[in-house]
Amino acid sequence: MTDTVTPLPSTASARTRSRRLRPSRDSGQRDRPALRIASHIFLLLLMLLFLAPVVWAIVSAFKQPNDIITDPLAFDPSAFTLQNFTAMFHDVPIGHGFVNTAIVLVVKGAITLFCAPLAAFAFAKYEFRGKNLLFGTVLVTLMLPVIVLIIPLLLEMKMLGWVNTYQALILPGAVDAFAIFWMRQVISAVPDELLDAARVDGCSEFGIFWRVVVPVIRPGLAGLAVLTIMNIYNDFVWPVVVASSEQMATLQVVLSTLAQNITGNRIGADYATVTGELLAASSVALIPLLVLFIVLQRHFINGILAGSVKG
């Protein structure tokens, strides 16, 4: 009886088959430029999609009011006019809106940027009874929809006699739970040895926070500042509920009133004129945030990275 022996594939043939099944490095490198170009085209289309309404609003603000309605997509720079801006500054109390927004922005932003890091410092670097329960309660408040808190907060403001006042616009939500959570993640990365060295030198606990921790977390603090400013500047729901008078209206409430005029609540108002005023006011309202983003762009990116990476 003769045994049948199956020949094993040679090493050379196995390597050849493996090369056929596995994509070569050269082909992968050839695919990368195509993927990169495709991703850039996709991002460019997304950017155009999001920027198109903003660009249209800014361009239309310089058109004649009737042209905005009759031919909204026309583009003729030779026919541009400042008529909508002149009418807007004459008819709309946008100055009150800017002043009220600036006051709320400065005071509420200062409270947030001081109190939130201080509370986060306690959660990150101190051990005390009920710490985890207290921090969990802070996190739970992040889950509550804003609309659920509107009625209780409004009743509280009415009891205190703060309706239509700066206190009502500033104090509710001045110490944001997200700001505390963000700062706790940043401060947790600060080495404890720095704090111990400051204690050995006789520094008080607040001095440690102010002289040691704050300079170290400056990038994260800058990122929080940008997010806080944008949040306060764009806030609409709470100001429109608690500040019903024209004297206390913020910029977003003024823009909302103009939008209501377009829907017909303003009796006798010309539709095209009000639309032109609204587009002009919206373009002016973009300027502060645009300047802020251009000036603080580097700090914003560094702050986002500081808050997302824990050392």
Secondary structure, DSSP 8 states (H G I E B T S, - for coil): ----------HHHHHHHHHHHS--HHHHHHHHHHHHHHHHHHHHHHHHHHHHHHHHHHHHHTS-HHHHHH-TT---GGG--SHHHHHHHHHS-HHHHHHHHHHHHHHHHHHHHHHHHHHHHHHHH---TTHHHHHHHHHHHHHS-HHHHHHHHHHHHHHHT-TTSHHHHHSTTSS-HHHHHHHHHHHHTS-HHHHHHHHHTT--HHHIIIIIIHHHTHHHHHHHHHHHHHHHHH--HHHHHH--SGGG--HHHHHHHHHHIIIIISTT--HHHHHHHHHHHHHHHHHHHHHHHHHHHHHHHHHHHHHH---
